[in-house]
Structures are given as structure tokens and as C-alpha cells.
Amino acid sequence: KSNREAVVSTQSTGLELQMLYKQADTVISHAQAMKASDDRKGMAFPSIKNNLRINLQKLQAEVTEQRKRVATANIKYEAEKSNREAVEKEVKQLRQELINSKISSSVSGR
């Protein structure tokens, strides 16, 4: 992938993480509302409570996966960036050598 694609991939993964955080916040706020509105000393019905826990665990797993994807994309981006810098440095060096050889051949040819 090019550097631009790596950056776009990282940005889209970041947006996905933000969406997952919002979903997790919604689940948590829903659980808190259920707990507050329940007549049984703040306890939600077991099935609802368990469903919310399961949903929260799924969202946490998705967040973890997205973080891994972001880390992988950043590693790839840094590798591409360093490769590009090395190639650009080598190209500059080769151009300078070519210029130097042209100068020396024109001086010796006179």
C-alpha cells in the first residue's frame, strides 16, 4: 500500500473506533437507565442484564480488534515511510554521482 492508503486506512479505522465507543456508551447508559428504573433495588432483570453484558463484551472485543488494526496500519505506514526515505536518499546520491561523472568526463575531454 502507498503512504496515502495507509493514512486513509488508519483514519477509517479511527472512525470505526469512535463509532464503537459511541455504541458502548449507549449500552452502558441503557444499562444504567434500566438499573435506575427497576423497582428491585436497582437490579435489572437477569436476561436484560446478561444481554447488556454480552453486548458490552462484544463491543469491547471489537474495540480491541480495531486497536490492533490501527497498530498494524501504523507499523506498515512507518515501514513504508522509512523505505521511501531510503530510496529518495539513494536517488539523490546516484544523481550526484552522475553529475560528478559528467563533470569529470567533460573536463578530461577538453
C-alpha positions in Angstrom: 0.0 0.0 0.0 1.1 3.5 -0.6 1.5 6.0 2.3 -1.7 7.7 1.4 -3.6 4.4 1.5 -2.1 3.6 4.9 -3.1 7.0 6.2 -6.7 6.6 4.9 -6.8 3.1 6.4 -5.7 4.4 9.7 -8.2 7.3 9.6 -11.1 5.0 8.7 -10.1 2.6 11.4 -10.1 5.5 13.8 -13.6 6.5 12.8 -14.8 2.9 13.3 -13.3 3.0 16.8 -15.2 6.2 17.5 -18.4 4.5 16.4 -17.7 1.5 18.6 -17.1 3.8 21.6 -20.4 5.5 21.0 -22.2 2.2 20.8 -20.5 1.1 24.1 -21.6 4.4 25.7 -25.2 3.7 24.5 -25.2 0.2 26.0 -23.7 1.5 29.3 -26.2 4.4 29.6 -29.1 2.0 28.7 -27.9 -0.4 31.5 -27.7 2.5 33.9 -31.2 3.6 33.0 -32.6 0.1 33.4 -30.9 -0.2 36.8 -32.3 3.2 37.9 -35.8 2.5 36.8 -36.1 -1.0 38.2 -38.2 -1.4 41.4 -36.0 -4.2 42.7 -33.3 -2.2 44.5 -31.5 -1.2 41.3 -31.2 -4.7 39.8 -32.1 -5.2 36.1 -33.9 -8.3 35.1 -31.4 -11.1 34.7 -32.0 -11.6 30.9 -31.7 -7.9 30.1 -28.7 -7.5 32.3 -27.0 -10.5 30.7 -27.8 -9.3 27.3 -26.3 -5.9 28.0 -23.2 -7.6 29.4 -22.9 -9.8 26.3 -23.3 -6.7 24.0 -20.7 -4.8 26.0 -18.2 -7.7 25.8 -18.8 -7.9 22.0 -18.2 -4.1 21.7 -15.0 -4.4 23.8 -13.8 -7.2 21.6 -14.4 -5.1 18.5 -12.6 -2.1 20.1 -9.6 -4.4 20.8 -9.6 -5.7 17.3 -9.8 -2.1 15.8 -6.9 -1.1 18.0 -4.9 -4.0 16.7 -5.8 -2.9 13.1 -4.7 0.7 13.9 -1.4 -0.5 15.3 -0.8 -2.7 12.3 -1.6 0.1 9.9 0.8 2.4 11.8 3.6 -0.1 11.6 3.0 -0.6 7.9 2.9 3.2 7.4 6.2 3.7 9.3 7.9 1.0 7.3 6.7 2.5 4.0 7.8 5.9 5.2 11.3 4.7 6.1 11.6 2.8 2.8 10.6 5.8 0.8 13.1 8.0 2.7 15.9 5.5 2.0 15.0 5.3 -1.7 14.9 9.1 -2.0 18.3 9.3 -0.4 19.7 6.7 -2.7 18.3 8.5 -5.8 19.9 11.8 -4.7 23.2 10.0 -4.2 23.0 8.4 -7.7 22.1 11.7 -9.3 25.1 13.4 -7.6 27.4 10.6 -8.8 26.1 11.0 -12.3 26.6 14.8 -12.2 30.1 14.3 -10.9 31.0 11.7 -13.6 29.6 14.0 -16.3 31.7 16.9 -15.0 34.9 14.8 -14.8 34.3 13.5 -18.3 33.7 16.9 -19.8 36.9 18.3 -18.0 39.0 15.4 -19.2 37.6 15.6 -22.7 38.8 19.2 -23.2 
